Amino acid sequence: MLTPLARLHTSPIRLRTKEEDTVASLPNKANEIIEAVLYGSKVVKEDESQTHSKVLARGKYVHELQKHRVKPDKVEEYIKLVSLHYPRIANDPANDVHLCGSWSIEVGELDTFVHIWEYKGYPGHQHTMAQLARDPAYAQFMKELRPLLISRYNNIMLEFSFWKTSPPTVTNGIYELRKYSLKPGHLLEWEMHWRKGLECRRQFCEPVGAWFSQLGDLNTVHHMWSYPDLQARKTTREEAWNVEGWSDTVYKTVRFIDSMQSYILKPLTYSPLR
């Protein structure tokens, strides 16, 4: 008679079928899906431990986007006023700030102007604000500016690490500013996919800049492009769809977006980007 141990060694070994392995793995896969929905993917979670301030941003500059909605009958007066004072502020060596550009919105919110400033980090922003607070010419400028406006808006932003803001250049074209309001908690995932898609678009036009908000409208991304004209913009966007990877980028990023806007901008004569 065989002992129990002998019977164990002489019993045939039954391997699980592929179907049984699949069924056995379903609970784990289901748990992974649920975890990703509730807490985000593992890849993103691993990146988040060292991101937003380190991975997403270049970290060198802080940018401020200003938007001025002007009374329609005060537009010419407004342009004359900012054309005098904004170059003075930007060129004052006592201020730690540069002016990236000033534009009027030609398609979108009419009688509205956009200005993007570049500070030397948060210390540069603090120093510049302190300098302007002591500047009598700036105080007079603000006194003359306020009656011309319907509203003012600003947003403090950081530039994406993969997209350096363009230095001053003259294109004699148009600019497009796009604004994306993202679902909270998805900025990193949006950036991961958009970074890959940028290479598809870069083949046809050079990007001007891209920033994500830190103060103001949170979970907001702005990016800017330059085109010779609206027809060139149309052609460029159509050509991008023929490049492998662009449609995949759009598919993977659009699900993170709550709303989006597009503005066509015309640079003012003093704008460094024009």
Secondary structure, 3 states (H helix, E strand, C coil): CCCHHHHHHHCCCCCCCHHHHHHHHHHHHHHHHHHHHHHCCHHHHHHHCCCCCCCCECCCCEEEEEEEEECHHHHHHHHHHHHHHHHHHHHCCCCCEEEEEEEEEEECCCCEEEEEEEECHHHHHHHHHHHHHCCHHHHHHHHHHHHHEEEEEEEEEEEECCCCCCCCECCCCEEEEEEEEECCCCHHHHHHHHHHHHHHHHCCCCEEEEEEEEECCCCEEEEEEEECCHHHHHHHHHHHCCCCCHHHHHHHHHCCEEEEEEEEEEECCCCCEC
